Amino acid sequence: MRITHWLLSALTLLVATLAAPWLLRPAAAAEAALSPRDIMEKVATTRKLDGSEAVIKMTLIDEKGAKRERELSSATKLFDGGKTEKRVFRFLAPADVQGTGFLVFDYEAKPDDAWIYLPAMRKTRRILSSQTGQQFMGSEFTYGDLNTPTVDDYTYVLVKEEACAGGGACYVIDATPKSKETATADGYAKRTYWVAKGNFVPMKILHYGTDGKLLKELVAGEVKQLDAKKKRYRSLRNEMINKQNGRRSVFEFTKMTFSPNTKDEYFTPTFIERG
């Protein structure tokens, strides 16, 4: 009897020991769970490259399927310890837009600064924060769509988790502007993001107007890791679909290079005025 009692005690202790990690795991998982805001912070961070240089093909597709193509070069670089990303675009072709330049200072915690140079006017014009909802060079992208939204300007709700269209799992998150000023500048009352769990790249974004109607859908693809050390990713194909008129615009990076030593002089109004 004593032996049987000893065996039962030993078995009980063994089971308790083996079960302990499993009993603790849900709590640990809960502590490690990311909030919707944490996820969107990672979205903002994972795309930040110390520097990059690229060539982009921009295709404008009307409601009948007719296409117009434009080619532009771009460069990005981080400043202020990563709190500011400066980006410059210069149109290379066709002739009617050649030499047009666009410069952005994308700040982490305040409204962005942006300038556009129009060769026909030989003048650089500043783009006000209230104008970021305007179309970028006739495309379905707005000036604001090309920037990274300030995380603190929005409230976030995790709607669900589901499979991404291209495979893998996605967080589905609603982002709503905290102020009327932000909504007006954006031109959107809400965005819904499908964020890939593995790399925190938005694979799809739905844009809604103040009347609740779906205005546009962004579909991303060809995701590439450009900085393995810091785990930085970019989607090399982005298509914006206008759900109101059927028009589409596609940004395809035909060349993309991780380039931390990109020249500072690229990110000045003087540079975009060189045409």
N, C-alpha and C positions, 0 to 999 in steps of 0.2 A: 504494500500500500504506500509506504514511504517513497519507493522508487517511482510509482505511478504519479504520486503527488508532485515529486520533483520534476518529472518529465512534463507534466501539465504546466507547471510554473515556468519552465524553460521555454516551452512552446509559446506560452502567452507573452513572455518577454520578447521572444524573437519576432512574433507577429507585430507587436507594438513598435519595435524598433524599425522594422521594414515599412510599416504603415506611416510612420511619423513624417517622412519627407513628402509623401503623397497628401497627407492631411494639411501640411503647411503650404503646399504648392498653390492652391487657389488664392490664398492671401498674398503670397509673393507675386503671383501673376497680376492680382488687382493693383498692388503697389507699382508694378512695372508698366501698367497700362497707360497708354498715351491719351491725353485729353484731345479733343478736336483742335484746340488752339496749338497744342504741342505738335500735332501733325502738320498744321499749316506753317508753323515755324520751320519745320524740317523741309517743307516744300520750298520756302523762300531760301533756305540755306543750301539745299542740294544742287541748285542750279548755278550757284555763285562760283565762277572760275576766277583765279588770280588774273588771268588775261586770256583773250582768244582773238583769232582772226579768221574770217570766213568769207565765202562767196555764196550768195543766195539767189535762187531763181524764184521770182514772184509771179504766179500765174493768176490772172483775173478771169473768171468764168461767169458769163452772164446767164440769165434764166433760160436761154435757148441753147446753151452749151458752147457758144462762141468764146474763143480764148484770146487773151492778150498776155504777152510775156514781158517781164522786165528783169533785168539783172542788176544786182547791187552788191557792193562789198560792205563788210561790217567789221567792227572791232569792239572789244569790251575790256575793261580793266577795273580792278578794285582799288579804292582809295580809302583813306581814313580808317585803316585797320579793318577793312571789309564793310564798313557802314555805308559806303557810297559806291555804287557801281556806275561807271561812266560808259556810255555806249554811243557809237557813231555809225551812221549809215551813209553811203554815197552811191547814188544811182549811176550805173555804167552804160546802160542801154535800155530802150531805144533812144533815138536822138531827141525826142520831145521831152524826155525827163532827165537826160544825161547831165550830170553835174549837180543835180539837186542833192542837198545834204541835210541830214537830220542828226541832231546831237541831244543826248539826254543825260542828265545827272540824276540817277535814281537813288534817292536817299532812303535810309532805313526808317526814319522816324519823323519825316516832315514832307510837305508837298514837293514834288520833283520840279526841276528846272529843265526846260526843253526849248530848242531853237530849230528853225528850219531855214535853209538857204535856198532861194529860188533864183536860178541863173537869169531868167528872163527879166526879173526885176533888179538883179544885182544887189540884192538886199537880204540881210538875215533878219528874220522875224521871230520874236519870242512867242512861244505858245503858253498861254495862261493855263493855270490849273483848271479853270472853268471850261476850257476848250478841249480837254483830253478825251471827251466823248465824240469828237469829230473824226471822220474817216481819215485813215492814213493813205495818202496818195491814191485815192479812188478805190481802195480795197475794202473788204468787209471787216478788216481790223481797224480799230480806233487807235489813236495815239496811246490811250490808257491801256489797251490790250497788250501793247508791246512792253509795258512796264510791270514790275512786281508790286502788287498791292501792299500797302503798309499794314502789317498784321494787326496792329492795335486799332485800326479804323473799323474793324468788323467784329461781329459776334458769330460764333460757330456752333453748329449742332451736328453731331454724328447721326446721320439718318439710318444707316445700315452698313453692313459689309457684304460684298458680293464679288463674283468673278468679274475681272476686267474683260473687255471685249477681245483684247489680244492675248489673253491668258493670264494666269496668276490671280491674286486677290486684290481687291480695291476697297479702300475706305470711301464711303459716299458722304460728303460733308456739305451742308448748306452754309454759305457765308453771306451775312446780311450787313449792310452798312450801318454803323452806329448813329450817323448823323445825316440830315437831309442834304448838307453840303457835299458829303462824300458820294451819296447816291446821285446827286445832280451832276457832279464832275464825272462819275463813272458812266452815267447813262443807264445804270442797271439798279433794280431794287433788290436783286438777289443773284448769286451765282451758286451753282451746285457743281462740286468737284468730284471726280472719280480719281482718287490718288492711289497709285500702286504701292502696295505694302513693302515690296522689296527695296525700292529706291526712292520713294516719295516723289515720283514724277507724276504730275496730273495727266492722265490719259484721255480725259474728256472733261469739258466744262460747258454747262448750260447757263445761258445768260437770260435773265428775265427782266421785263420792263416794269414800270410802276403800276401798270394795269394787270400784272400777273401773267401776261402773255410771254411765251417763249420767243425770244428775239433771235438768238444765234446759238450755234453749237460749235465748239472747238473740238476737233479730233486730232490727237497727237500720235506720232508713230516714229519708228526707227530710233529708239532710244539708245544712246551711246554713252558709255562711261569715258569721260575725257581726262579726268584727274583721279587715278587709282588711289593715290595716297590719301586724299581728302574725301574720296567717294563722291565726286561731283559728276552729275549727269546732265545731258541735254537731249531733247527730242529734236531730231533733224528734219522732221516733216510735220508741219502744222497746218491743218485745213480749217478755215472758218466758214461755216455754212449759215447763210442768212435764211432763217425760217419764215420770214415774212415775204420775201420776193424771189427766193430760189437761187440767188447769186452765191458764188463761192470764191474764196481766195485761198491760194496755197503758197506757203513759204517752205521751200526746200533748200536745205544747206547742201550745195554741191561740193563744197570744201569747208572743213571745220578743223582748226588747229588749236590745240592748247598752247597758249603763248604768254607766259607770265611776264615776259620782257617787252610786251607791246609798248611802243613809244608813247610817252605822255603827251607829246605834241598833237597826236591824233584827236585829242579830246578837248578841242578849243574851237570857238566860233571862227577863228582865223583859218583853221584847217579846212572846215567845210566850205569856206568861201573860195578856196583855190579851184573848186570845180573839178 
